[in-house]
Amino acid sequence: MYLNIRNKGFMNIKNKIGLRIKHFRQKNNVSQEILSFNCGLDRTYISGVERGKRNISIINLEKICDALNVTLKIFFDDEVFDESK
């Protein structure tokens, strides 16, 4: 399902997750390189996920959230994931 969210055009779930990762990474003043080191994933993988070009497994999402000190509950608690709006 595609939604028009926050003037970003139509986004699928990969784009939504990528934007949330980028949001928390930038909020924590962490580069993609540092994030990738902290969660044991390749920097190019992080980049691809943030751009919505890569599918992310729930295991890798958990690793990224742990590295950013964000729970999965907080990660998904955003209007971007609320399909009722």
C-alpha positions in Angstrom: 0.0 0.0 0.0 1.3 3.5 -0.8 0.5 6.6 1.2 1.1 10.2 0.7 2.9 11.2 3.8 4.5 14.5 4.9 4.8 15.9 1.4 7.4 13.1 0.6 5.2 11.6 -2.2 4.1 8.1 -2.2 6.1 5.8 0.1 6.2 2.1 0.6 7.3 0.4 3.8 11.0 0.3 2.8 11.0 4.1 2.3 9.2 4.6 5.6 11.7 2.4 7.6 14.6 4.0 5.8 13.5 7.5 6.7 13.0 6.5 10.4 16.5 5.0 10.6 17.9 8.2 9.0 15.9 10.3 11.4 17.2 8.6 14.6 20.7 8.4 13.2 20.8 12.1 12.5 19.1 12.9 15.8 22.0 11.0 17.5 24.6 12.8 15.4 25.9 9.4 14.1 27.3 8.9 10.6 26.4 5.9 8.5 29.9 4.6 9.0 29.7 4.7 12.8 26.3 3.2 12.8 27.4 0.4 10.6 30.3 -0.3 12.8 28.2 -0.2 16.0 25.6 -2.7 14.6 28.0 -4.9 12.6 26.5 -4.1 9.2 28.1 -2.7 6.1 27.9 1.0 5.5 26.6 0.5 2.0 23.8 -1.7 3.4 22.8 1.1 5.8 22.8 3.6 2.9 20.6 1.3 0.8 18.2 0.8 3.6 17.9 4.5 4.3 17.2 5.2 0.7 14.5 2.5 0.5 16.6 0.4 -1.9 17.2 -2.6 0.3 14.8 -4.9 2.1 15.7 -5.1 5.8 15.2 -8.1 8.0 13.7 -7.7 11.4 17.0 -9.0 12.9 19.0 -6.2 11.1 16.4 -3.6 12.1 16.8 -4.7 15.7 20.6 -4.4 15.5 20.2 -0.9 14.1 17.7 0.1 16.7 19.9 -1.3 19.5 22.9 0.7 18.1 20.7 3.9 18.1 19.3 3.1 21.6 15.8 3.1 20.2 13.2 0.4 21.0 11.2 -1.2 18.2 8.1 0.2 19.9 9.4 3.8 19.7 10.8 3.2 16.2 7.3 2.3 14.9 5.4 4.8 17.0 5.1 7.5 14.4 2.4 8.8 12.1 4.3 7.6 9.1 3.3 4.1 10.0 -0.3 5.0 10.9 -2.4 3.9 7.9 -5.6 5.3 9.4 -4.6 8.8 8.6 
